[in-house]
Amino acid sequence: MEFIKVAGMAILGGWIIGVVFAWLKLPAPVPPLLGLIGAGAVLFGGYCYELAFKLIFKH
């Protein structure tokens, strides 16, 4: 449940920043699509490692 709360706050924060940047007519401060996909893959890999570690060592 904590992950959902933190993820929701991150999404809301990103949305607010997006609105402010659009209001100020500034370019969005995000990398290209491939950069976002790469960042998502890094996060996914980290979660997989943690899950595998917990399953192998039963922590």
Backbone hydrogen bonds, N-H to C=O, Kabsch-Sander energy under -0.5 kcal/mol:
donor,donor_aa,acceptor,acceptor_aa,energy
5,K,1,M,-1.9
6,V,2,E,-2.5
7,A,3,F,-3.0
8,G,4,I,-2.5
9,M,5,K,-2.1
10,A,6,V,-2.2
11,I,7,A,-2.4
12,L,8,G,-2.5
13,G,9,M,-2.6
14,G,10,A,-2.4
15,W,11,I,-2.3
16,I,12,L,-2.4
17,I,13,G,-2.3
18,G,14,G,-2.4
19,V,15,W,-2.3
20,V,16,I,-2.5
21,F,17,I,-2.8
22,A,18,G,-2.2
23,W,19,V,-2.6
24,L,20,V,-2.3
25,K,22,A,-1.0
26,L,21,F,-2.9
30,V,28,A,-1.6
35,G,32,P,-0.8
36,L,32,P,-1.8
37,I,33,L,-2.4
38,G,34,L,-2.3
39,A,35,G,-2.3
40,G,36,L,-2.3
41,A,37,I,-2.1
42,V,38,G,-2.0
43,L,39,A,-2.1
44,F,40,G,-2.5
45,G,41,A,-2.5
46,G,42,V,-2.0
47,Y,43,L,-2.2
48,C,44,F,-2.4
49,Y,45,G,-2.3
50,E,46,G,-2.2
51,L,47,Y,-2.4
52,A,48,C,-2.7
53,F,49,Y,-2.6
54,K,50,E,-2.3
55,L,51,L,-2.4
56,I,52,A,-2.6
57,F,53,F,-2.5
58,K,54,K,-1.2
59,H,54,K,-0.6
